[in-house]
Amino acid sequence: MKPVHVAIIMDGNGRWAQKRGLPRVEGHRRGALKAERVVEWAAELGIKYVTFYAFSTENWKRPKEEVEYLFSLLVTLLRKKLKKMLEQGVRLRFAGAIDELPDSVANFCHECEEKTKQNDRIHAILALNYGGRREIVDAINKAIQNGVTRVDEDRFRNWLYLPDVPDPDLVIRTSGEMRISNFLLWQIAYSELYFTKVLWPDFTKQEFLKAIEDYEKRQRRFGGL
């Protein structure tokens, strides 16, 4: 059975560029274009949700120029692709502390969500200004602010950034690193993990299918027999 939700840690953009003598920002540009292709491949397979780790709460430590470029790239590319996404049934969503981003970026994110909210072929989710621990803390604070004094796992989910989105079945990480990096910590408790040494801009449809095929061979017991 194919996964319903695939989450991807897009790693290796900077190394990809450095290997070719290119500026790091070119790696990020190529990586953003690759994400667009992955949404197309996932939609072809009938995968309903794809989440991309686009910018973490830790990424603010990067040089200011690189951070500013990343947000400029995000807005520029999404503005160009919005019409295509609408035509192809893509619902664009964001997970993270979006309202703490620069106003122009945050407002654009909300605009994209509003314009695509009727689409349901595939949900393309960008984890932006996102941290797994931050999401859990934010969820607890939301519950407290709403007068909740005790929660169970089901009720806790209601306070997550996107409570209606099912947990990822499969997490893919590129570039050979084998860690989670504070990504969807609550949601991936029972996700299958797939690591590849391929740098993100070099990630191909063949590699994507390889990850899906590997997932389909696994037995998911969720702690049972």
Phi, psi and omega in degrees: 000134180287152178293149174275324185227123176245129177247141188229128171264104186276094187246144173112007181299313181296316180295323178301315181292316182297323178298336183255007180069026181254158176294150182304326183296332177293325175297320179293322179296314179296323179295321179295320178294326178294322179300321178300318180295321181297322176300318179297315181296317181296318180298321178300326182275353182084015176287132190272328184227135171227123180248130180248132176278093190271319182203119184267166176296338178277342183291349176296345180285348181288164180306142184305319182297321180291319179297314180298321179296318181302316180289322177296319178297316180303309183294317182298311183292317181294324179296321179290326188263356188299316180299318179297318179297319178298317181293328185266007176075025180272126172263120182264129182224161182229141176236129179142186178276070187296321184287356175265000175282166174308144187307318183296323180287312181300316181296322179292321177300314179296323178297316180297318179298317182293317184290333184255006190294340179275348180284147183212012177292313177209142176260115176261114187248127176255119174278106191233128190052049188248140170215135182298316178294320179299319180298319180295316178296317179299321180297317179298315181295323177297318180297315179299316181297336179263015174079013180277130180251347180208136180227157167249183185298319182294316180289326180300322180305329182299340184258001177289168184301316181230077188296338182277348183277127180293156179300147177299136172280326186222134173245125178251133172233131180264171172083001175092350177286141185238067177209168186267332176056044171066035184252119174049048188300321179289317191283336187260023181307323181236021178287149171278141183250139179225122181245137176227148179280351180297131175289146190307314180296341178267001182294123185252169175298323178300317179293322178297313179297325178298318178295318179295317180296321177297318178300317184295339180276347185275153176255121181259113185253347178049042178089351180266196181263000000 
